[in-house]
């Protein structure tokens, strides 16, 4: 009976060792993939920073004004002037429609009826 317990214990140890071996390599693979993804995210953030800088450079007001003046004949764009912009208090916001009141209750008659 003891020998059967020893054999089963040895098999359990071998099984657990095999499982730990596989988990170790699976964990190493996941860590390698994580490092790769982190490098890709870092590279994408650098590219995004460069694109934002290029966008800011291309949208400079003096450059856009110059382009509008150069292409006035073909596009008909006018140069930007401060008086072309409005103020916030000049913006007409749409009115929020009120919900219709249905099945109204007359409060004044309820107070008189409840007091008697």
N, CA, C and O atoms as a DFTB+ gen file, in Angstrom:
464 C
 N C O
     1  1       0.827      -1.194       0.000
     2  2       0.000       0.000       0.000
     3  2       0.870       1.257       0.000
     4  3       0.568       2.255      -0.654
     5  1       2.006       1.162       0.791
     6  2       2.902       2.307       0.822
     7  2       3.536       2.544      -0.544
     8  3       3.738       3.690      -0.947
     9  1       3.843       1.484      -1.243
    10  2       4.481       1.643      -2.554
    11  2       3.528       2.325      -3.540
    12  3       3.968       3.120      -4.370
    13  1       2.230       2.024      -3.457
    14  2       1.247       2.679      -4.312
    15  2       1.179       4.171      -3.987
    16  3       1.071       4.999      -4.893
    17  1       1.241       4.514      -2.711
    18  2       1.233       5.924      -2.312
    19  2       2.492       6.625      -2.804
    20  3       2.430       7.777      -3.232
    21  1       3.643       5.935      -2.748
    22  2       4.894       6.522      -3.241
    23  2       4.831       6.752      -4.758
    24  3       5.269       7.791      -5.254
    25  1       4.291       5.789      -5.472
    26  2       4.180       5.909      -6.935
    27  2       3.234       7.056      -7.288
    28  3       3.537       7.871      -8.160
    29  1       2.097       7.117      -6.613
    30  2       1.143       8.198      -6.896
    31  2       1.730       9.562      -6.530
    32  3       1.506      10.549      -7.230
    33  1       2.480       9.610      -5.434
    34  2       3.120      10.874      -5.051
    35  2       4.163      11.284      -6.080
    36  3       4.263      12.457      -6.439
    37  1       4.929      10.325      -6.547
    38  2       5.947      10.619      -7.563
    39  2       5.286      11.088      -8.857
    40  3       5.756      12.035      -9.488
    41  1       4.201      10.431      -9.253
    42  2       3.482      10.853     -10.461
    43  2       2.906      12.265     -10.291
    44  3       2.928      13.067     -11.225
    45  1       2.394      12.558      -9.094
    46  2       1.864      13.907      -8.841
    47  2       2.970      14.944      -8.915
    48  3       2.765      16.032      -9.454
    49  1       4.154      14.618      -8.375
    50  2       5.290      15.546      -8.440
    51  2       5.718      15.751      -9.884
    52  3       5.969      16.883     -10.297
    53  1       5.805      14.668     -10.664
    54  2       6.167      14.798     -12.078
    55  2       5.128      15.620     -12.845
    56  3       5.482      16.454     -13.678
    57  1       3.872      15.386     -12.565
    58  2       2.803      16.148     -13.230
    59  2       2.867      17.631     -12.889
    60  3       2.727      18.488     -13.761
    61  1       3.080      17.919     -11.613
    62  2       3.195      19.327     -11.213
    63  2       4.445      19.984     -11.791
    64  3       4.428      21.163     -12.144
    65  1       5.537      19.210     -11.886
    66  2       6.767      19.757     -12.483
    67  2       6.540      20.064     -13.961
    68  3       6.957      21.110     -14.458
    69  1       5.877      19.146     -14.653
    70  2       5.588      19.372     -16.068
    71  2       4.688      20.597     -16.241
    72  3       4.917      21.409     -17.137
    73  1       3.670      20.734     -15.396
    74  2       2.771      21.889     -15.464
    75  2       3.535      23.188     -15.188
    76  3       3.339      24.179     -15.890
    77  1       4.405      23.189     -14.173
    78  2       5.188      24.386     -13.844
    79  2       6.140      24.740     -14.993
    80  3       6.333      25.918     -15.294
    81  1       6.725      23.744     -15.625
    82  2       7.617      23.962     -16.765
    83  2       6.876      24.655     -17.908
    84  3       7.369      25.626     -18.482
    85  1       5.691      24.147     -18.230
    86  2       4.889      24.746     -19.314
    87  2       4.441      26.153     -18.954
    88  3       4.480      27.042     -19.806
    89  1       4.017      26.381     -17.714
    90  2       3.583      27.716     -17.284
    91  2       4.731      28.713     -17.323
    92  3       4.541      29.882     -17.657
    93  1       5.937      28.235     -16.974
    94  2       7.104      29.108     -17.007
    95  2       7.356      29.606     -18.433
    96  3       7.556      30.804     -18.636
    97  1       7.349      28.720     -19.409
    98  2       7.588      29.124     -20.785
    99  2       6.431      29.950     -21.346
   100  3       6.655      30.866     -22.137
   101  1       5.211      29.640     -20.951
   102  2       4.070      30.452     -21.388
   103  2       4.182      31.870     -20.828
   104  3       3.893      32.843     -21.525
   105  1       4.603      31.980     -19.567
   106  2       4.774      33.303     -18.953
   107  2       5.881      34.081     -19.652
   108  3       5.729      35.275     -19.910
   109  1       6.991      33.420     -19.960
   110  2       8.074      34.093     -20.671
   111  2       7.622      34.574     -22.040
   112  3       8.022      35.654     -22.476
   113  1       6.797      33.795     -22.726
   114  2       6.288      34.197     -24.039
   115  2       5.377      35.417     -23.916
   116  3       5.459      36.343     -24.724
   117  1       4.523      35.416     -22.917
   118  2       3.626      36.553     -22.717
   119  2       4.423      37.807     -22.357
   120  3       4.093      38.898     -22.824
   121  1       5.452      37.672     -21.545
   122  2       6.291      38.821     -21.203
   123  2       7.020      39.361     -22.433
   124  3       7.168      40.573     -22.585
   125  1       7.473      38.468     -23.305
   126  2       8.135      38.897     -24.535
   127  2       7.147      39.657     -25.432
   128  3       7.493      40.688     -26.007
   129  1       5.918      39.141     -25.547
   130  2       4.890      39.828     -26.346
   131  2       4.542      41.185     -25.736
   132  3       4.304      42.151     -26.460
   133  1       4.513      41.254     -24.412
   134  2       4.209      42.512     -23.738
   135  2       5.285      43.551     -24.019
   136  3       4.978      44.714     -24.282
   137  1       6.552      43.129     -23.965
   138  2       7.642      44.063     -24.277
   139  2       7.549      44.542     -25.718
   140  3       7.794      45.715     -25.999
   141  1       7.198      43.644     -26.631
   142  2       7.046      44.028     -28.035
   143  2       5.920      45.046     -28.197
   144  3       6.072      46.042     -28.904
   145  1       4.791      44.789     -27.537
   146  2       3.669      45.722     -27.612
   147  2       4.025      47.071     -27.011
   148  3       3.628      48.110     -27.539
   149  1       4.772      47.067     -25.908
   150  2       5.165      48.333     -25.300
   151  2       6.093      49.120     -26.216
   152  3       5.994      50.345     -26.290
   153  1       6.995      48.430     -26.915
   154  2       7.852      49.121     -27.893
   155  2       7.015      49.705     -29.028
   156  3       7.262      50.826     -29.472
   157  1       6.024      48.943     -29.497
   158  2       5.162      49.431     -30.573
   159  2       4.351      50.636     -30.112
   160  3       4.178      51.585     -30.877
   161  1       3.855      50.617     -28.886
   162  2       3.094      51.751     -28.350
   163  2       3.988      52.972     -28.246
   164  3       3.570      54.077     -28.592
   165  1       5.222      52.785     -27.770
   166  2       6.162      53.899     -27.684
   167  2       6.456      54.495     -29.042
   168  3       6.498      55.716     -29.189
   169  1       6.662      53.645     -30.039
   170  2       6.924      54.139     -31.397
   171  2       5.706      54.876     -31.947
   172  3       5.849      55.897     -32.619
   173  1       4.513      54.364     -31.664
   174  2       3.296      55.037     -32.133
   175  2       3.128      56.390     -31.459
   176  3       2.678      57.342     -32.096
   177  1       3.481      56.491     -30.180
   178  2       3.388      57.774     -29.494
   179  2       4.381      58.773     -30.074
   180  3       4.064      59.957     -30.194
   181  1       5.577      58.315     -30.435
   182  2       6.556      59.202     -31.064
   183  2       6.031      59.679     -32.405
   184  3       6.115      60.866     -32.721
   185  1       5.483      58.753     -33.204
   186  2       4.924      59.144     -34.513
   187  2       3.784      60.136     -34.338
   188  3       3.666      61.094     -35.103
   189  1       2.937      59.907     -33.323
   190  2       1.823      60.817     -33.069
   191  2       2.330      62.198     -32.686
   192  3       1.769      63.204     -33.121
   193  1       3.377      62.261     -31.882
   194  2       3.968      63.553     -31.526
   195  2       4.504      64.278     -32.738
   196  3       4.335      65.491     -32.863
   197  1       5.154      63.545     -33.641
   198  2       5.676      64.157     -34.870
   199  2       4.527      64.659     -35.734
   200  3       4.598      65.758     -36.285
   201  1       3.471      63.863     -35.855
   202  2       2.325      64.285     -36.666
   203  2       1.654      65.531     -36.080
   204  3       1.243      66.419     -36.826
   205  1       1.543      65.600     -34.758
   206  2       0.960      66.791     -34.137
   207  2       1.827      68.011     -34.380
   208  3       1.311      69.102     -34.624
   209  1       3.144      67.839     -34.316
   210  2       4.043      68.959     -34.578
   211  2       3.931      69.412     -36.030
   212  3       3.911      70.611     -36.305
   213  1       3.859      68.470     -36.950
   214  2       3.699      68.828     -38.363
   215  2       2.370      69.538     -38.597
   216  3       2.311      70.510     -39.350
   217  1       1.315      69.067     -37.965
   218  2      -0.003      69.695     -38.110
   219  2       0.031      71.124     -37.593
   220  3      -0.508      72.031     -38.229
   221  1       0.659      71.326     -36.448
   222  2       0.759      72.675     -35.893
   223  2       1.594      73.566     -36.811
   224  3       1.280      74.744     -36.987
   225  1       2.639      73.017     -37.387
   226  2       3.485      73.803     -38.294
   227  2       2.720      74.187     -39.552
   228  3       2.822      75.320     -40.021
   229  1       1.955      73.250     -40.098
   230  2       1.223      73.533     -41.338
   231  2       0.027      74.447     -41.113
   232  3      -0.428      75.087     -42.061
   233  1      -0.492      74.530     -39.913
   234  2      -1.669      75.357     -39.643
   235  2      -1.318      76.689     -38.992
   236  3      -2.149      77.278     -38.301
   237  1      -0.108      77.165     -39.206
   238  2       0.257      78.485     -38.687
   239  2      -0.598      79.537     -39.386
   240  3      -0.809      79.443     -40.595
   241  1      -1.095      80.538     -38.656
   242  2      -1.951      81.560     -39.271
   243  2      -1.257      82.330     -40.393
   244  3      -1.892      82.630     -41.404
   245  1       0.026      82.657     -40.244
   246  2       0.700      83.406     -41.305
   247  2       0.834      82.565     -42.567
   248  3       0.719      83.101     -43.669
   249  1       1.076      81.257     -42.438
   250  2       1.160      80.384     -43.605
   251  2      -0.195      80.259     -44.289
   252  3      -0.276      80.330     -45.515
   253  1      -1.263      80.074     -43.511
   254  2      -2.597      79.956     -44.100
   255  2      -3.017      81.246     -44.783
   256  3      -3.647      81.210     -45.840
   257  1      -2.674      82.391     -44.192
   258  2      -2.984      83.683     -44.793
   259  2      -2.261      83.832     -46.135
   260  3      -2.840      84.284     -47.122
   261  1      -0.986      83.441     -46.145
   262  2      -0.201      83.521     -47.381
   263  2      -0.760      82.605     -48.460
   264  3      -0.825      82.988     -49.628
   265  1      -1.166      81.390     -48.075
   266  2      -1.762      80.462     -49.043
   267  2      -3.086      80.989     -49.585
   268  3      -3.377      80.838     -50.771
   269  1      -3.887      81.606     -48.722
   270  2      -5.163      82.171     -49.172
   271  2      -4.921      83.299     -50.158
   272  3      -5.654      83.429     -51.138
   273  1      -3.902      84.120     -49.916
   274  2      -3.597      85.216     -50.846
   275  2      -3.053      84.689     -52.160
   276  3      -3.406      85.200     -53.223
   277  1      -2.194      83.671     -52.105
   278  2      -1.620      83.111     -53.343
   279  2      -2.683      82.439     -54.213
   280  3      -2.612      82.515     -55.440
   281  1      -3.639      81.801     -53.608
   282  2      -4.649      81.039     -54.353
   283  2      -5.993      81.755     -54.421
   284  3      -7.029      81.116     -54.607
   285  1      -5.982      83.067     -54.274
   286  2      -7.249      83.802     -54.283
   287  2      -7.968      83.663     -55.611
   288  3      -9.188      83.496     -55.633
   289  1      -7.235      83.727     -56.728
   290  2      -7.873      83.652     -58.049
   291  2      -8.565      82.318     -58.286
   292  3      -9.654      82.288     -58.861
   293  1      -7.966      81.220     -57.860
   294  2      -8.563      79.906     -58.132
   295  2      -9.564      79.481     -57.056
   296  3     -10.539      78.795     -57.363
   297  1      -9.339      79.879     -55.792
   298  2     -10.208      79.418     -54.720
   299  2     -11.179      80.476     -54.220
   300  3     -12.250      80.144     -53.711
   301  1     -10.821      81.728     -54.359
   302  2     -11.675      82.800     -53.875
   303  2     -11.694      82.912     -52.362
   304  3     -12.667      83.402     -51.789
   305  1     -10.629      82.462     -51.708
   306  2     -10.562      82.547     -50.251
   307  2     -10.111      83.935     -49.843
   308  3      -9.192      84.499     -50.437
   309  1     -10.752      84.476     -48.838
   310  2     -10.371      85.781     -48.318
   311  2      -9.439      85.596     -47.129
   312  3      -9.547      84.601     -46.412
   313  1      -8.527      86.539     -46.909
   314  2      -7.660      86.423     -45.735
   315  2      -8.474      86.539     -44.453
   316  3      -9.507      87.207     -44.416
   317  1      -8.003      85.891     -43.423
   318  2      -8.692      85.924     -42.136
   319  2      -8.455      87.262     -41.456
   320  3      -7.342      87.787     -41.432
   321  1      -9.545      87.801     -40.900
   322  2      -9.465      89.061     -40.148
   323  2     -10.184      88.851     -38.824
   324  3     -11.105      88.038     -38.740
   325  1      -9.775      89.574     -37.791
   326  2     -10.400      89.389     -36.478
   327  2     -11.894      89.701     -36.459
   328  3     -12.635      89.103     -35.678
   329  1     -12.346      90.621     -37.299
   330  2     -13.767      90.975     -37.266
   331  2     -14.652      89.915     -37.914
   332  3     -15.877      90.032     -37.885
   333  1     -14.047      88.885     -38.498
   334  2     -14.848      87.803     -39.083
   335  2     -15.330      86.813     -38.024
   336  3     -16.203      85.989     -38.294
   337  1     -14.770      86.894     -36.838
   338  2     -15.145      85.973     -35.773
   339  2     -16.180      86.630     -34.876
   340  3     -16.123      87.834     -34.627
   341  1     -17.118      85.841     -34.395
   342  2     -18.153      86.349     -33.498
   343  2     -17.783      86.137     -32.049
   344  3     -16.750      85.551     -31.724
   345  1     -18.650      86.629     -31.193
   346  2     -18.480      86.440     -29.753
   347  2     -19.453      85.360     -29.289
   348  3     -20.430      85.049     -29.970
   349  1     -19.173      84.808     -28.143
   350  2     -20.003      83.716     -27.626
   351  2     -21.416      84.207     -27.323
   352  3     -22.381      83.470     -27.527
   353  1     -21.552      85.442     -26.839
   354  2     -22.887      85.932     -26.499
   355  2     -23.738      86.210     -27.741
   356  3     -24.936      86.463     -27.616
   357  1     -23.140      86.166     -28.934
   358  2     -23.896      86.366     -30.173
   359  2     -24.446      85.050     -30.734
   360  3     -25.225      85.067     -31.687
   361  1     -24.059      83.939     -30.168
   362  2     -24.503      82.639     -30.659
   363  2     -25.946      82.407     -30.226
   364  3     -26.278      82.534     -29.047
   365  1     -26.790      82.070     -31.180
   366  2     -28.201      81.803     -30.886
   367  2     -28.366      80.303     -30.622
   368  3     -28.294      79.484     -31.539
   369  1     -28.585      79.971     -29.380
   370  2     -28.799      78.574     -29.014
   371  2     -30.275      78.237     -29.215
   372  3     -31.133      79.076     -28.944
   373  1     -30.589      77.028     -29.684
   374  2     -31.995      76.664     -29.885
   375  2     -32.722      76.553     -28.546
   376  3     -32.148      76.138     -27.539
   377  1     -33.988      76.930     -28.561
   378  2     -34.814      76.836     -27.364
   379  2     -35.144      75.371     -27.095
   380  3     -35.445      74.613     -28.017
   381  1     -35.085      74.991     -25.850
   382  2     -35.447      73.627     -25.464
   383  2     -36.971      73.563     -25.395
   384  3     -37.592      74.322     -24.651
   385  1     -37.568      72.665     -26.163
   386  2     -39.037      72.591     -26.132
   387  2     -39.517      72.076     -24.780
   388  3     -38.982      71.107     -24.244
   389  1     -40.530      72.737     -24.243
   390  2     -41.120      72.323     -22.977
   391  2     -42.112      71.198     -23.216
   392  3     -42.804      71.171     -24.234
   393  1     -42.173      70.289     -22.287
   394  2     -43.114      69.185     -22.407
   395  2     -44.523      69.684     -22.119
   396  3     -44.708      70.504     -21.220
   397  1     -45.516      69.211     -22.858
   398  2     -46.887      69.650     -22.599
   399  2     -47.385      69.092     -21.257
   400  3     -47.065      67.966     -20.876
   401  1     -48.170      69.905     -20.561
   402  2     -48.737      69.482     -19.282
   403  2     -50.073      68.808     -19.562
   404  3     -50.985      69.422     -20.116
   405  1     -50.179      67.558     -19.181
   406  2     -51.415      66.806     -19.365
   407  2     -51.869      66.314     -17.994
   408  3     -51.050      66.058     -17.112
   409  1     -53.145      66.189     -17.833
   410  2     -53.728      65.725     -16.559
   411  2     -53.273      66.605     -15.398
   412  3     -52.780      66.110     -14.385
   413  1     -53.444      67.900     -15.559
   414  2     -53.061      68.845     -14.508
   415  2     -53.954      68.719     -13.291
   416  3     -55.090      68.256     -13.391
   417  1     -53.445      69.128     -12.149
   418  2     -54.191      69.066     -10.888
   419  2     -54.333      70.495     -10.371
   420  3     -53.345      71.221     -10.265
   421  1     -55.563      70.897     -10.049
   422  2     -55.805      72.228      -9.518
   423  2     -55.530      72.187      -8.027
   424  3     -56.277      71.565      -7.271
   425  1     -54.461      72.848      -7.599
   426  2     -54.009      72.785      -6.211
   427  2     -54.901      73.625      -5.308
   428  3     -55.117      73.268      -4.149
   429  1     -55.426      74.744      -5.828
   430  2     -56.203      75.636      -4.988
   431  2     -57.490      74.971      -4.489
   432  3     -57.880      75.209      -3.345
   433  1     -58.157      74.159      -5.290
   434  2     -59.378      73.486      -4.860
   435  2     -59.077      72.340      -3.919
   436  3     -59.922      71.990      -3.095
   437  1     -57.881      71.734      -4.016
   438  2     -57.528      70.626      -3.118
   439  2     -57.322      71.152      -1.702
   440  3     -57.685      70.487      -0.732
   441  1     -56.743      72.342      -1.582
   442  2     -56.507      72.899      -0.246
   443  2     -57.835      73.246       0.428
   444  3     -57.996      73.049       1.632
   445  1     -58.782      73.763      -0.356
   446  2     -60.089      74.140       0.222
   447  2     -60.874      72.896       0.606
   448  3     -61.553      72.894       1.633
   449  1     -60.796      71.832      -0.196
   450  2     -61.549      70.600       0.087
   451  2     -60.918      69.855       1.261
   452  3     -61.638      69.228       2.038
   453  1     -59.594      69.907       1.411
   454  2     -58.940      69.198       2.495
   455  2     -59.131      69.884       3.838
   456  3     -59.055      69.216       4.869
   457  1     -59.375      71.185       3.872
   458  2     -59.520      71.898       5.128
   459  2     -60.884      71.695       5.756
   460  3     -61.015      71.952       6.953
   461  1     -61.910      71.254       5.042
   462  2     -63.265      71.101       5.585
   463  2     -63.487      69.800       6.239
   464  3     -64.581      69.540       6.739
